[in-house]
Amino acid sequence: MKTTCMLLAALWCQPVLVSADSAVAEPSEYRMDDYDAPVPDALTGAGWVGAVEVQRLMVEENAVVVDVIPEHRKPEALPENQIWIPVPHEGVPGALWLPDTGFGPLSETTERYFRMHLEEATEGDLDRPVAFYCRADCWMSWNAAKRALSYGYKNVYWFAEGVDDWFFEGFDFAHLTPAMGQRQ
């Protein structure tokens, strides 16, 4: 028994080596579920940026920054007479909040909402830098950036660590409201 415990203790203290094979492969299509999971290191056709670079892009290149974190919804199980007040959404100051646009499958209504606001924010300029974010290990920003590439945007950036990196860098946050329009 003592030998078994010592062996288990020794194994417990051994460093765990992660092989290169454990990296997340970039899929060819949109991520369709399990959005809060490890993400790939890149998105083909898009640049990978951190918070410092996003801030620089906003100031120096007039980049459009798009937050795709879903909007808080009233819980279905909440009793009818119960008051529900959603938590304010905090994000990158000046970002355009397009909630629910980072899912893999989008309804025609939500895709039209996404495309319309993206075109409006970039003034139809497909060369204007656009950066997409949500949280760390969140596929929604990856999906949204991939979708923008499919629309022909050429300077797409994936802010993969999103609000987590923004917070880590000590940057200020701002209260964001969803862009107007219908989405499902």
Secondary structure as UniProt FT lines:
FT   HELIX           2..12
FT   HELIX           20..22
FT   TURN            44..45
FT   STRAND          47..48
FT   HELIX           51..61
FT   STRAND          64..67
FT   TURN            76..77
FT   TURN            80..81
FT   STRAND          89..91
FT   TURN            93..94
FT   STRAND          96..97
FT   TURN            99..100
FT   HELIX           108..121
FT   TURN            122..124
FT   TURN            126..127
FT   STRAND          130..133
FT   TURN            136..137
FT   HELIX           139..150
FT   TURN            151..152
FT   STRAND          156..159
FT   TURN            160..161
FT   HELIX           162..168
FT   TURN            169..170
FT   STRAND          174..176
//
